[in-house]
């Protein structure tokens, strides 16, 4: 009994420390949006290839964001109720609130990364009057509602995108916790969801998927596939029951997991690259940017080939529907209208994370 109480107390103290650190890091919130000029290709091209990941992370200071869900790791070995004595519903409410805070940080990422600005310094300020944003004006969603969507100092309008991102991130985080549960994989799933949300909104606003986000996502996914089988087992990766795992009997779990991640990488990034290359050769136009390919490399490595193909299918289907609507609304009916595909790939990846196994099982039961 004493050991269990002490364990809960230690976890609670670690959790409080993580939250305090997160509040300091997440205080940098951009309140107004000024659209930058759209780039035609990738963001942040570097001269050398080997250290490109470290250069990108250092330039945008994005890498520390990967540690923000560390506050959730005290769920890794028990349910929320077992760790705190409170119902899991309270845990879901906490995850929603935590997601709204992370969403406030994602607003900084969405605004600053495409503009090649640091996400750490300087502190957020109104771009109209340059007045620094006070901490009490940085409360997710509520501050925007209290201020009536305007700057406290100069009354300039604040884009509704900011509370929308915060609210959406909170809802998505809550859904992830609801579907996955308070398990060791929850922090990984939350990181993945946050990255997808940031990429969706960046692609929507600038039609780019920055290397400083897609490359770390891939490295992060590979590390997870290597470490988790050693520490927590293979239960969190559904592709471990299918090819190539089925032909690697007797191999170490981490090696099987890595092989599955590489097959997922080929299914994600490789398939999109092949489609884009064939379209370019036969039609003479770019079908998609390499940003989509790099994004799906990370998705494929983490989710595996089955859920990655489902993500691409969901993205392609929804993108086709929206594309038809956009073309029909145009006066000149331009069939070459450019639509950022990353929006739909990111949405499909989130749906695959949340409901992928159920969708695959339903499809197999209906048509196979």
N, C-alpha and C positions, 0 to 999 in steps of 0.2 A: 504493500500500500504506500509506504513512504517513498519507495523507489519510483512508483508511478507518479506520485505527486511532485516529486523533485524533477522528474523528466518533463512534466507539463509546465512546471515553473520555468525551467531552463528554456524550453521552446518559446514560452510566452515572452521572456526577456529578449531572446534573440529576435523574435518577431518585432517587438517594439523598437529595437535598435535599427532593424532594417527599414521599418516604416519611417522613422525619424530621418534616416539617410535619404530615403526616397523623396520625402517632402522637400528637402533642401534641393535635390537634383531636379525635381519636377516644378520648381517655382518659376522656371524660365518659360514663360508662356507668351506667345505672340498674339496680340489682341486684334490687329488689323491685317488684312491681306492685301498685298500689292503684287499683282501678277508680273512675273518676269517674262522676258522674251523667250519664246519657245525654242528649244534646241531641236535640231533635226535628228540627231543620233543619240549617242550615249552621253551621260553626264560624267565629268571628271576623267577624261582620258589621260592616262599617265604614260610616260615614256618607257618605263621598264615593266616587264610582266611578272617577274618573280615576287617582288615586294609590293605588288599593286594593292593587295588586301590591306596590309598594314599602313600603306600610304593613305589609302582612302579612309580608313578608320581614324587615323590621326588627323587628317585634314578636316573631317566633318565632326569629329568627336562623337561618332555614333556608337562606337563599340561599348561604352559604359552602359548604354541602354539595355544590352543583353543581360545585365545583372539585376535589373530592376525587380523582376519577379522573385528574387531571392527571398523576399519576405514571405513567400508562399511555401518555402521548402519545409517548414515544420509540419506540413500535411503529408510529407513523403512516406511516413511509416504508419499512419493511422488516419481514421476519418476525423472530420472536424469535431464531431460530437465526442469521440474518444479522446481527442487532444484537449478539449476545452470544457466538456460537460454541457455544451449548448447544442441545440438542434442544428442539423445541417442547413436548415432554412436560414438561420442567422449567418452561417458561413457563406451562403450564396449572396446574401445582402452585402456582406463584407467584400466579396469578390466583385460585386457590381460597383461598390464605392471605390475599390482599388482600381478597377478598370476605368472609371471616370477620371481618376487622377492620372493614370497612364495616358488616357486620351488627351488630357491637357498637355502632356509632354509630346505626344504625337503631333499636336498642332504645331509645336516648335519644329519638329522634324519635317513636317509637310511644307512649312513655309521656308525654312532656312536651307535645307539640304539642296534643293534644286537651284537655289541662288548662291551656292557655295559659301555659305556662312556657317560659323561655329554655332553649334546648338547649346553651348555652355555660356559663352560670353558674347556680347554684353547682356545684362539683364533686360527683360522685356520692357518695352516702352511704346507709347502711342506714336506711330510714325507721323501723325499729323502735328502734334504739339510737343513730341519728345518727352512727355511726362512719364517717369518710371511707373510701372504698374505695381500698386500696393498689394501685399499678400492677401488682404481681405477682398480684393477685387479679382483674385485668381482662383476662387472657389469654383470648381467645375460646374457648369450649367447654371448654378444658382446666381453667381455674380453677374452673368450676362442677363438673366431675367430681372434681377434687382436693378441693374443699371439701365434697363430698357433697351439693351443692345447699343448703348452709346458710351463713349469715353467719359469718364467722370469729370475730366478737366475741360476738354474742348467740345464735348458733345458730338464728336464725329461718330459716324455709324460704324458699328462692329459687325463684321460678317457673321451671318447665322451659321456658317460652316463650323465655327469654333465650338459652340455648344453641341452641334450635331455630331461632330467627331467624338466629343467627350461622352455623350449619351450613347452613341453607337458602340464605342469601345466597352463601356460598362455593360451594355446588354450582351455583346458578344462574349465578354469574359464570363458573365453569369451563365450563358448557355454552354460554354465550354466546361465550366465546373459542374454543371448539371448533367451533361452527357458523360464526361470522363470520370467525375467523382474526385474526391480529395485524395489523389494517389500521387505516386512519385512522378508520374508523367504530366501532372497538371502544370507545373512551372514551364515545362517545355512547350506545351500546347498554348499557354498564354503568350509566351514569347512569339511563337509562330503566328498566332492571331494578330498580335500587335504589329508585326512586320507586314502582314498582308494588308491590314488597314492602312498603314502608312503608304505602301506601294500603290494601293488602289487610288487614294486621293492625290498622290503625286502624279500618277499617270493621267488622272482625270484633268488636272490643272495644267500640266506641262508636257504631256505625251512623252515622258521619259521614265525609265526605271533605273535609278542611279546605281552605279557599280558599288558605291560605298554601302549600299544596303543589300544588294543581291549577292555579292561575293561573301560577306560575312555570314549571310544566311546559309550558303552552301557549306562553308567551313563548320559552322555551328551544327548543321544537320549531320555531317560526317562524324564529328566528335560525339554527338549524342548516340549515333548508331554504334560507335566503338565502345563507349563507356557504359551505357545503360545495361547491355547484356551482362557485363562483368559485375555490376553492382546490384541491379534490380531484376535481372532475368530478361526473358524475351517476350513476356506477356503483352507488352505495350506496342508491339510491331506485328500487325496482322499479316504482313507479307512473309513472315517467317514460317508460314505453313504451306507456302507455294514455291514455285520455281524462283530462284535456283536453290532454295533451302532443301528441297526434296531430293536433290542429287548430291548433297554435301553431307551425307550422314557420317557421323564420327568427327566432323570438323569442330573446332572451338566455336562457341556461340558468337563471340565477337567477330570471328572471320565470316561466319554465315551472315551475320547482320550487315557487315560491310559489303559483302557480295550482293545482298538484296538492295542495299542503298545504291550501289553502282548500277544495277539493273534499273532501279527506279530513276536514276539520273538519265540513263539512256532513253527510257520511256518518256520522260518529261522534256528535258532540253533537247535530246537527240531527235525525237520525233518532230518537234516544232522546227528544228533547224532543217531537217530533210524536206518538210513541207514548204518552208519558206524558200529554200534553194531551188526546188523543182518549180515553184510558182514563178520565181524570178527568171529561170531559164526559158520557160515556155511562154510566159506572158510579158517578160521584159520589165516588170515593175516589182517593187519590194512588197511582199505580202505582210511582213511583220519585222519589227526591229530585233536586234540581238538581245535587247533588254528582256523581252519575253522569254527567250531561250535561257538566259542566265537565271531569271526568276524561277523557271520550272526545274532547273538543275537542283536548286535547294529544296523545292517542294517534293521532287521525285526522291531525293536522298532521304528525306524524313518520312514521308508517307508511304513509300513503296510504289511499285509499278501499277498495282491494281487501282489504288485510290488516285494516283496521279493521272492515269488514263481517264478515270471518272471526272477528275477536275478539268481536264482538257475538253472532254465531251460537254460538260455543263457550261464551261466558258464559251465554247464554240456555238452551242445551241442558243444560249442567251444573247451572245454577241450577234448572231445572225438575225435573231428576232429584232433586237434594237437597231441593227444596221438597216433592215428593211424599213422600219418605221422612220428612221432618219432620212433615208433616200426618198421615201414617199412624201415627206414633208418639204423636201427641197423643190424649188421651182424648176430648176434645170435637170432634175433627176440624174445627178452625177453618180455613176456607178463606182467611181474611184474615191468616194468620200472616205476620209481617214477617220477611223474610230479607234481610240486607245484600247487595245486588246487586253492590256494588263488589268483593267478594271474587272473584266469578266473572268480572267484566269484567277485573279485573287479571290473573287467571290466564289468561284467553283472550288477553289482550294479550301476555303473556309467551310463550305457545305460538305466537302469530302471529309474534312476533319471531324465535323459534328455528326454527320449522318451517313458517311460513306459506306460502312459495312452493311447497314440496313438497306441502302439503295442497291448495292451490288447483290445482296441476298434476294431482294424483291425481284430484281431483273432476272436473275438466274432462275428463280421459281416460276416466273411468267413465261420466259422465252427459251429457256435451255432445258 
